[in-house]
């Protein structure tokens, strides 16, 4: 965290520099570094002061996140006021690494891509901080919880603002650490501690990919800053090398964004407090992989094979998550499966190249609002239902939790893609982009477009299932005979107001950003200008098809979970249903492919170490001791014995001499 500390302690910074050579100083740039420093400093204060900050520490956490949002907003307005060609600015913080051939400054890059993430992380993060004040009110470690939230926000902001892969890696690891601490916040519960460890290990697997990618970059580019590496990758490395770099970056993205085959940790990560799920698993951490792919777009464009693998991984994951979501009865795990699927849509779009970059980030932003709102809604339901998460024990909650019901409905309609809600303008664009043929390969457009279209229908089914099982139909609450009678009630204002704000974003943000191609135009300095390309089917037909499959999925869920009786005990179900309940056996596969072979390898190495290495050392020791014991028997202390020995030796010597002479 050396670079974070550096940013927090510098009273002034060098002028910001535009890649075109222009410079600027003063104004917002004189304190722009505070966007990372404020939440980092707050985390340090809350952790170092300990119990002395219990009474007010949560409000310091809220203030720090709010301050970071204000600084980020001012920086965005400053960049927005520049011409489109001058919207990339690098803020140098100081010399960081100067070792051998590697010379690297610590710096922050303020451009439309990074600032989009800054505003999303800080705005949604601030709402979640406010929500957490009430949600964690009775937790004795609330101050520590807010310290971890601030640490996470600071690390995520460093990740997206870094101007080099090395500094990005520092934020990347900081996010991994903070997520581990937050997922396992209630680590006195063993399954929760295990879930945190599982997330940490899965992310470390992905981190190896980022380390290898940086090693290859330095070997071929001689640098690790974005300006050098991403300027013209094909001029410094062969397509094979760039393919290897791209695949390693994809491995890193799969770990952080819970994409196939490193997705198994996401469902278990719901062990953390619900605000953690909203912050980490809706709007921030799981989107880091999408950011990495889009930021490294120049590398993937020069390596078509790696780019195709990105699309394949996104397509597999969006179907994988959707199928799993259909069978989950835990409201948070159903939303986690939904997150996995929606991130799959973003990864698919990012793999399509320039035609999909902007749509991937567009959906990332709208998803951050409606999914965070639904996670907070799930927390509100848990708050009113004594922390129950089983949707088979819900039902009919709409009349008792009206604010939660309405705000959750806005998020539900947005993720379904019902016009004019936000998801319609972002997810439908990804589906349209998937149907655009790349490099003249129409079969790819048909395959990936169909996958995206089918995924939309399944999404409509499982999200409608979640909504209807929770808020509609008959009441299935636990009663006195079950041991604890439920009395659902609405959450306090500190919890409902953030949900209302997110619901407003779920309704109108997509339309606001889509009008006049406002959002895609904003991202052009990073993603490049893309001429409109026609999909293999007319856009109007695709919209009609998408809405049709969505309505079909919604109606099927309505008939099965709103008008029909929902059994409290889940039925046996089909083979696919049973597989989806256990995440399509992903843990079993991981155990069989990775864990068990790893354990056997470890045991074999331990045995070899004990039998060969330790055995060899012990064998020499025993031989030396044995030889010493044998020689000791010759030391009798009798002169006649020594004389006889000397005589025997002389005889042997004479025999040898005579034998040699003859």
C-alpha positions in Angstrom: 0.0 0.0 0.0 3.0 2.3 -0.4 1.4 4.1 -3.3 -1.8 4.7 -1.3 0.2 6.2 1.5 2.2 8.3 -1.0 -1.1 9.7 -2.4 -2.4 10.5 1.1 0.7 12.4 2.3 1.6 14.6 -0.7 0.5 18.2 0.0 0.8 19.0 -3.7 1.3 17.2 -7.0 2.9 17.9 -10.3 0.8 19.4 -13.1 -1.5 16.9 -14.8 -0.3 16.0 -18.3 -2.4 15.1 -21.3 -0.9 12.4 -23.6 -1.0 15.0 -26.3 1.5 17.1 -24.3 -0.8 19.7 -22.8 -0.5 20.5 -19.1 -2.7 21.9 -16.4 -2.3 22.8 -12.8 -4.3 24.3 -10.0 -8.1 24.0 -9.5 -9.4 20.5 -9.0 -6.1 19.0 -9.9 -4.4 20.3 -6.8 -6.5 18.1 -4.6 -7.7 15.4 -7.0 -5.5 12.8 -5.2 -8.0 13.1 -2.2 -10.4 10.9 -4.1 -8.3 8.0 -3.0 -6.8 9.5 0.1 -10.0 10.4 1.9 -11.5 6.9 2.3 -8.0 5.5 2.9 -7.3 7.9 5.7 -10.8 7.3 7.2 -10.0 3.5 7.3 -6.7 4.1 9.0 -8.3 6.4 11.6 -11.1 3.9 12.4 -8.7 1.0 12.7 -6.1 2.8 14.7 -8.4 4.5 17.2 -10.3 1.3 17.9 -13.1 1.4 20.4 -12.6 5.1 21.0 -14.3 5.7 17.6 -17.3 3.5 18.2 -19.8 6.3 18.8 -19.0 8.3 15.6 -16.8 6.1 13.4 -19.7 5.1 11.1 -20.4 8.7 10.3 -16.7 9.3 9.5 -16.9 6.5 7.1 -20.0 8.0 5.4 -18.3 11.4 5.3 -15.1 10.0 3.7 -17.1 8.2 1.0 -19.2 11.4 0.3 -16.0 13.5 0.1 -14.5 11.1 -2.4 -17.7 11.4 -4.5 -17.5 15.2 -4.4 -13.9 15.2 -5.5 -14.6 12.7 -8.2 -17.6 14.7 -9.5 -15.5 17.9 -9.7 -12.8 16.0 -11.6 -15.5 14.6 -14.0 -16.9 18.1 -14.6 -13.3 19.4 -15.3 -12.7 16.6 -17.8 -16.2 17.0 -19.3 -15.4 20.7 -20.0 -12.5 19.7 -22.3 -12.7 18.8 -25.9 -13.2 15.1 -26.6 -9.6 14.7 -27.7 -8.3 16.2 -24.5 -10.2 14.2 -21.9 -7.4 12.0 -20.8 -5.2 13.5 -18.0 -2.4 11.9 -16.0 -1.7 13.2 -12.5 1.9 12.3 -11.5 2.3 11.7 -7.7 6.0 11.0 -7.6 8.7 8.5 -8.4 7.8 5.1 -7.2 10.0 2.3 -8.6 13.5 2.9 -10.0 15.2 -0.4 -10.1 17.3 -1.6 -13.0 15.5 -1.3 -16.3 12.2 -0.5 -14.6 11.5 3.2 -14.1 7.9 3.8 -12.9 6.1 6.8 -11.5 3.1 6.6 -9.3 0.2 8.4 -11.0 -3.5 8.6 -11.5 -5.2 8.6 -14.9 -8.4 10.7 -15.0 -10.3 9.8 -18.2 -13.9 9.0 -19.1 -13.5 5.3 -18.3 -11.8 5.7 -14.9 -14.1 8.6 -13.9 -17.2 6.5 -14.7 -16.0 4.0 -12.2 -15.1 6.6 -9.7 -18.6 8.1 -9.7 -20.3 4.7 -9.6 -18.1 3.4 -6.8 -18.4 6.6 -4.7 -22.1 7.4 -5.3 -23.4 3.9 -4.9 -20.9 3.3 -2.1 -22.1 6.4 -0.2 -25.7 5.2 -0.4 -24.6 1.8 0.9 -22.6 3.5 3.7 -25.8 5.3 4.8 -27.8 2.2 4.6 -25.2 0.4 6.7 -25.5 2.9 9.5 -29.0 1.5 10.3 -28.4 -2.1 9.1 -25.4 -2.6 11.4 -26.8 -0.5 14.2 -26.8 -3.3 16.8 -23.4 -4.8 15.7 -20.7 -4.2 18.3 -18.1 -4.0 15.6 -19.8 -1.5 13.4 -16.8 0.9 13.5 -14.5 -1.9 12.2 -17.1 -2.7 9.5 -17.0 0.9 8.2 -13.2 0.9 8.3 -13.2 -2.1 6.0 -15.8 -0.5 3.7 -13.6 2.6 3.4 -10.6 0.5 2.8 -12.4 -1.3 0.0 -13.6 1.9 -1.6 -10.0 3.3 -1.5 -8.5 0.2 -3.1 -11.2 0.1 -5.8 -10.6 3.7 -6.6 -6.9 3.2 -6.8 -7.5 0.2 -9.1 -9.5 2.2 -11.6 -7.4 5.4 -11.4 -4.0 3.8 -11.7 -2.0 4.8 -14.7 0.1 1.6 -14.8 -0.5 -2.1 -14.5 1.7 -2.2 -11.4 -0.3 0.4 -9.5 -3.5 -1.2 -10.7 -2.2 -4.5 -9.2 -1.8 -2.7 -5.8 -5.4 -1.7 -5.9 -6.4 -5.1 -7.2 -4.8 -6.8 -4.2 -6.3 -4.2 -1.9 -9.7 -5.0 -3.2 -9.0 -8.7 -2.6 -7.9 -8.1 1.0 -10.9 -5.8 1.8 -13.3 -8.3 0.3 -11.8 -11.1 2.4 -12.2 -9.0 5.5 -15.8 -8.0 4.7 -17.0 -11.4 3.6 -15.6 -13.0 6.7 -16.7 -10.1 8.9 -18.7 -12.4 11.1 -15.8 -14.9 11.2 -16.9 -16.4 14.6 -19.3 -18.4 12.3 -17.1 -21.1 10.8 -18.9 -21.3 7.4 -18.6 -17.6 7.0 -14.8 -17.8 7.6 -14.5 -20.6 5.2 -16.5 -18.6 2.5 -14.0 -15.7 3.0 -11.1 -18.0 2.6 -12.6 -19.6 -0.5 -13.1 -16.1 -2.1 -9.5 -15.2 -1.2 -8.0 -18.3 -2.7 -10.1 -18.1 -5.9 -9.0 -14.5 -6.4 -5.3 -15.4 -5.9 -5.6 -17.9 -8.7 -6.7 -15.1 -11.0 -4.0 -12.8 -9.6 -1.3 -15.2 -10.9 -2.6 -14.4 -14.4 -2.1 -10.7 -13.9 1.4 -11.2 -12.5 2.4 -13.4 -15.5 0.8 -10.8 -17.9 2.9 -8.0 -16.3 6.0 -10.2 -16.6 5.4 -10.7 -20.3 4.7 -7.0 -20.8 7.9 -6.0 -19.2 9.9 -8.6 -21.1 8.6 -7.3 -24.5 7.7 -3.7 -23.9 10.3 -2.8 -21.3 7.5 -0.8 -19.4 4.3 -1.3 -17.5 2.6 2.0 -17.8 -0.6 2.3 -19.9 0.9 5.0 -22.1 3.6 2.7 -23.4 2.0 -0.7 -23.3 -1.4 0.2 -24.8 -0.2 2.7 -27.4 0.7 0.2 -30.1 1.0 -3.4 -28.7 1.5 -5.0 -32.1 4.7 -2.9 -32.7 6.4 -4.5 -29.6 5.3 -8.1 -29.5 4.1 -10.9 -31.8 0.5 -12.0 -32.0 1.4 -15.1 -30.1 2.9 -13.1 -27.2 -0.1 -10.8 -27.1 -2.5 -13.8 -27.1 -0.6 -15.1 -24.0 -0.8 -11.7 -22.3 -4.5 -11.4 -23.2 -5.3 -14.9 -21.8 -3.5 -14.1 -18.6 -5.4 -10.8 -18.2 -8.6 -12.8 -18.8 -7.6 -15.3 -16.1 -7.3 -12.3 -13.7 -10.6 -11.0 -14.8 -12.3 -14.3 -14.3 -11.1 -14.5 -10.7 -12.2 -11.0 -9.7 -15.4 -11.0 -11.7 -16.5 -14.6 -10.9 -16.4 -15.8 -14.5 -16.1 -19.4 -15.6 -14.2 -21.3 -14.4 -13.4 -19.2 -11.3 -17.0 -18.4 -10.4 -17.5 -20.8 -7.5 -16.7 -18.3 -4.7 -19.4 -15.8 -5.5 -22.4 -17.6 -4.0 -20.6 -18.4 -0.8 -19.5 -14.8 -0.5 -23.1 -13.9 0.4 -22.0 -14.9 4.0 -21.0 -11.3 4.5 -23.4 -8.6 5.7 -25.9 -7.6 3.0 -24.4 -4.2 2.4 -21.2 -6.0 1.5 -23.1 -8.0 -1.1 -24.5 -4.7 -2.5 -21.1 -2.9 -2.6 -18.7 -5.7 -3.6 -20.9 -8.0 -5.6 -23.1 -5.6 -7.5 -21.4 -2.3 -8.2 -17.7 -2.6 -7.6 -15.4 -5.6 -7.1 -17.0 -8.0 -9.6 -16.8 -5.3 -12.2 -13.0 -4.9 -11.9 -12.5 -7.7 -14.4 -14.7 -5.9 -17.0 -12.6 -2.7 -16.4 -9.4 -4.6 -16.9 -10.5 -6.1 -20.2 -11.8 -2.8 -21.6 -8.8 -0.9 -20.3 -6.5 -3.4 -22.0 -8.6 -3.4 -25.2 -5.6 -2.6 -27.4 -4.0 -5.8 -26.4 -7.1 -7.9 -27.1 -7.7 -6.2 -30.5 -4.2 -7.3 -31.5 -4.8 -10.8 -30.4 -8.1 -12.0 -32.0 -7.8 -15.5 -30.5 -7.7 -14.2 -26.9 -10.6 -11.8 -27.8 -12.7 -14.8 -29.0 -12.0 -16.6 -25.7 -13.2 -13.6 -23.8 -16.6 -13.8 -25.7 -16.8 -17.5 -25.1 -16.2 -17.1 -21.4 -18.8 -14.4 -21.1 -21.4 -16.5 -23.0 -20.8 -19.6 -20.9 -21.0 -17.6 -17.6 -24.2 -15.7 -18.5 -26.0 -19.0 -19.1 -24.3 -20.7 -16.1 -25.4 -18.0 -13.7 -28.9 -17.8 -15.2 -29.5 -21.6 -14.8 -28.1 -21.6 -11.2 -30.4 -18.6 -10.4 -33.5 -20.6 -11.4 -33.0 -23.1 -8.5 -31.8 -21.0 -5.6 -34.2 -20.5 -2.7 -31.8 -18.2 -0.7 -32.7 -14.7 -1.8 -29.1 -13.4 -1.6 -27.7 -16.4 -3.5 -30.3 -16.0 -6.2 -29.1 -12.4 -6.6 -25.5 -13.6 -6.6 -26.2 -16.0 -9.5 -27.9 -13.1 -11.3 -24.8 -10.9 -10.8 -22.6 -13.7 -12.2 -24.9 -13.9 -15.3 -25.0 -10.1 -15.8 -21.3 -9.7 -15.5 -21.1 -12.5 -18.2 -23.1 -10.2 -20.5 -20.5 -7.4 -19.9 -17.6 -9.7 -20.5 -19.2 -10.9 -23.7 -19.6 -7.3 -24.9 -16.1 -6.4 -23.9 -14.8 -9.3 -26.0 -16.6 -8.0 -29.0 -14.0 -5.2 -29.3 -14.7 -1.6 -30.0 -18.3 -2.3 -31.0 -19.0 -3.6 -27.5 -16.7 -1.7 -25.1 -19.1 1.2 -24.4 -22.1 -1.1 -24.1 -20.3 -3.3 -21.6 -19.6 -0.2 -19.4 -23.1 1.1 -20.0 -24.6 -2.1 -18.6 -22.1 -2.1 -15.8 -23.3 1.3 -14.7 -27.0 0.6 -14.9 -26.5 -2.8 -13.3 -24.7 -1.2 -10.4 -27.8 0.8 -9.6 -30.5 -1.8 -10.0 -28.6 -4.7 -8.6 -27.3 -2.7 -5.6 -30.9 -1.6 -5.0 -32.1 -5.2 -5.1 -29.4 -6.4 -2.7 -30.4 -3.6 -0.3 -34.0 -4.6 -0.8 -33.1 -8.2 0.1 -31.4 -6.8 3.3 -34.6 -4.9 4.1 -36.6 -8.1 3.7 -34.2 -9.9 6.0 -34.4 -7.0 8.5 -38.2 -7.4 8.6 -38.1 -11.2 8.7 -35.6 -11.9 11.5 -32.7 -12.5 9.0 -34.4 -15.3 7.2 -33.2 -15.7 3.6 -35.4 -18.7 2.4 -37.8 -17.3 -0.2 -40.1 -20.4 0.4 -40.8 -18.8 3.8 -41.7 -15.4 2.3 -44.7 -14.5 0.2 -47.2 -11.7 0.4 -44.7 -9.2 1.8 -45.8 -6.4 -0.6 -48.6 -5.2 1.7 -46.3 -5.1 4.7 -43.2 -3.6 3.2 -44.5 -1.2 0.5 -41.3 0.9 0.1 -39.1 -2.2 -0.2 -41.6 -3.8 -2.6 -41.8 -0.8 -4.9 -38.1 -0.1 -5.0 -37.3 -3.8 -5.5 -39.9 -3.8 -8.4 -38.0 -1.0 -10.1 -34.8 -3.0 -10.0 -36.6 -6.2 -11.2 -38.2 -4.4 -14.2 -34.8 -2.9 -15.0 -32.9 -6.2 -15.0 -35.6 -7.7 -17.2 -35.1 -5.0 -19.7 -38.7 -3.7 -19.8 -38.8 -0.3 -21.4 -38.3 2.4 -20.3 -36.3 1.0 -17.4 -32.5 1.2 -17.4 -31.8 -2.4 -18.4 -33.7 -2.0 -21.6 -31.2 0.6 -22.9 -28.0 -1.3 -21.8 -28.6 -5.0 -21.9 -30.5 -4.9 -25.2 -27.6 -3.0 -26.8 -25.3 -5.9 -25.7 -27.7 -8.4 -27.3 -27.7 -6.3 -30.5 -23.9 -6.1 -30.5 -23.7 -9.8 -30.1 -25.6 -10.3 -33.3 -23.1 -8.1 -35.3 -20.7 -10.3 -37.3 -17.0 -9.6 -36.6 -14.3 -10.3 -39.2 -17.1 -11.5 -41.6 -17.9 -14.6 -39.4 -21.7 -14.6 -39.3 -21.8 -17.9 -37.5 -20.3 -16.2 -34.4 -23.0 -13.6 -34.5 -25.7 -16.2 -34.6 -24.2 -18.3 -31.9 -23.3 -15.6 -29.4 -26.4 -13.5 -30.2 -28.7 -16.5 -29.6 -26.9 -17.2 -26.3 -27.5 -13.6 -25.2 -31.1 -13.8 -26.3 -31.8 -17.1 -24.5 -30.1 -15.7 -21.4 -32.5 -12.7 -21.4 -35.4 -15.1 -21.3 -34.0 -17.2 -18.4 -33.1 -14.0 -16.6 -36.8 -12.9 -16.8 -37.9 -16.3 -15.4 -35.5 -16.5 -12.4 -35.8 -12.8 -11.4 -39.6 -13.0 -11.7 -39.5 -16.1 -9.6 -37.5 -14.3 -6.9 -39.8 -11.3 -7.0 -43.1 -13.3 -6.9 -41.9 -15.8 -4.2 -40.9 -12.9 -2.0 -43.6 -10.2 -2.4 -46.6 -11.9 -4.1 -48.8 -15.0 -3.5 -49.8 -16.4 -0.2 -48.0 -15.9 3.1 -45.6 -18.8 4.0 -44.0 -17.2 7.1 -42.8 -19.2 10.0 -45.4 -19.4 12.7 -45.4 -20.1 16.4 -45.4 -23.8 15.9 -42.2 -23.5 13.8 -40.4 -21.9 16.8 -40.5 -18.2 16.0 -43.5 -16.3 14.6 -42.7 -13.7 11.9 -44.1 -10.1 12.0 -42.7 -8.4 8.9 -42.3 -4.6 9.0 -40.8 -1.9 6.9 -37.2 -0.8 7.4 -36.2 2.6 9.0 -35.6 5.7 6.8 -31.8 5.3 6.7 -32.3 2.0 4.9 -35.3 3.0 2.7 -34.0 6.3 1.3 -30.8 4.8 -0.3 -33.1 2.2 -1.9 -35.4 4.9 -3.2 -32.4 6.8 -4.8 -31.2 3.6 -6.4 -34.7 2.9 -7.7 -34.8 6.3 -9.4 -31.6 5.3 -11.1 -33.1 2.0 -12.1 -36.0 3.8 -13.8 -34.4 6.8 -15.5 -30.6 6.4 -15.7 -30.6 4.2 -18.8 -32.7 6.6 -20.8 -30.7 9.6 -19.6 -27.4 8.1 -20.7 -28.8 6.7 -24.0 -30.3 9.9 -25.3 -28.2 11.3 -28.1 -25.6 8.6 -27.5 -24.5 10.6 -24.5 -22.7 7.8 -22.7 -21.0 6.2 -25.7 -19.8 9.7 -26.8 -18.4 10.3 -23.3 -16.4 7.1 -23.5 -15.0 7.7 -27.0 -11.6 9.1 -26.0 -10.9 5.6 -24.4 -13.0 3.2 -26.4 -12.7 5.0 -29.7 -15.3 6.0 -32.2 -17.2 3.1 -33.8 -19.2 3.4 -36.9 -22.7 1.8 -36.5 -22.7 -1.7 -37.9 -25.8 -3.7 -38.7 -26.6 -7.0 -36.9 -27.6 -10.1 -38.8 -31.2 -9.3 -37.9 -32.7 -5.8 -38.0 -32.5 -4.0 -34.7 -36.3 -3.7 -34.5 -36.7 -7.4 -34.9 -34.1 -8.1 -32.1 -35.9 -5.7 -29.7 -39.2 -7.5 -30.5 -37.6 -11.0 -30.0 -36.0 -9.9 -26.7 -39.2 -8.5 -25.3 -41.0 -11.6 -26.4 -38.7 -14.0 -24.6 -38.7 -11.7 -21.5 -42.5 -11.7 -21.4 -42.6 -15.5 -21.8 -40.2 -15.9 -18.9 -42.2 -13.5 -16.7 -45.5 -15.2 -17.5 -44.1 -18.7 -16.7 -42.8 -17.5 -13.4 -46.1 -15.7 -12.6 -48.1 -18.9 -13.2 -45.8 -21.0 -11.2 -44.9 -18.8 -8.2 -47.6 -16.1 -7.9 -50.9 -17.8 -8.8 -50.0 -21.4 -7.8 -49.1 -22.7 -4.3 -45.4 -22.6 -3.5 -44.4 -25.6 -1.4 -42.4 -24.7 1.7 -40.3 -27.8 1.3 -38.6 -27.7 -2.1 -39.7 -30.6 -4.4 -37.1 -33.0 -5.7 -37.1 -31.4 -9.2 -35.5 -32.6 -12.4 -31.8 -33.6 -12.7 -31.0 -30.1 -14.0 -32.8 -28.5 -11.1 -30.9 -30.6 -8.6 -27.6 -29.8 -10.3 -28.4 -26.0 -10.3 -29.1 -26.2 -6.5 -25.5 -27.2 -6.0 -24.2 -24.7 -8.6 -24.0 -27.2 -11.4 -21.5 -29.2 -9.4 -18.8 -26.5 -9.7 -17.4 -27.3 -6.2 -17.3 -31.0 -7.0 -15.5 -30.3 -10.2 -13.0 -28.0 -8.5 -12.4 -30.6 -5.8 -11.9 -33.3 -8.4 -9.7 -31.3 -10.8 -7.8 -29.0 -8.4 -8.2 -29.7 -4.7 -7.8 -33.5 -4.6 -4.9 -33.7 -7.0 -3.3 -30.8 -5.1 -3.8 -32.6 -1.8 -2.4 -35.9 -3.3 0.6 -33.9 -4.7 1.2 -32.3 -1.3 1.0 -35.6 0.5 3.4 -37.2 -2.0 5.9 -34.3 -1.6 5.6 -34.6 2.2 6.2 -38.3 2.0 9.2 -37.8 -0.4 10.6 -35.2 1.9 10.2 -37.5 4.9 11.4 -40.7 3.2 14.1 -39.4 0.8 15.5 -36.1 2.2 14.9 -36.6 5.9 15.5 -40.4 5.4 18.9 -39.7 3.7 20.0 -37.4 6.5 18.9 -39.8 9.2 20.5 -42.7 7.3 23.9 -40.9 7.3 23.5 -40.2 10.9 22.6 -43.8 11.8 25.5 -45.1 9.7 28.0 -42.7 11.4 26.7 -43.7 14.9 26.9 -47.4 13.9 30.4 -47.1 12.6 31.4 -45.3 15.7 29.9 -48.0 17.9 31.8 -50.6 15.9 35.1 -48.8 16.2 34.5 -48.2 19.9 34.6 -52.0 20.5 38.2 -52.0 19.3 39.2 -49.7 22.1 39.4 -52.3 24.9 42.2 -50.7 27.0 44.3 -53.9 27.0 48.0 -53.6 25.8 48.0 -57.1 24.5 45.0 -56.4 22.3 46.7 -53.3 20.8 49.9 -55.3 20.3 48.0 -58.1 18.6 46.2 -55.6 16.4 49.5 -53.9 15.4 51.1 -57.3 14.6 48.1 -58.3 12.5 48.3 -55.0 10.6 52.0 -55.6 10.0 51.4 -59.0 8.7 48.7 -57.8 6.3 51.0 -55.0 5.1 53.8 -57.5 4.4 51.5 -59.8 2.5 50.4 -56.9 0.3 53.9 -55.8 -0.4 55.1 -59.3 -1.3 52.1 -59.8 -3.5 52.8 -56.5 -5.4 56.5 -57.3 -5.9 55.7 -60.8 -7.2 
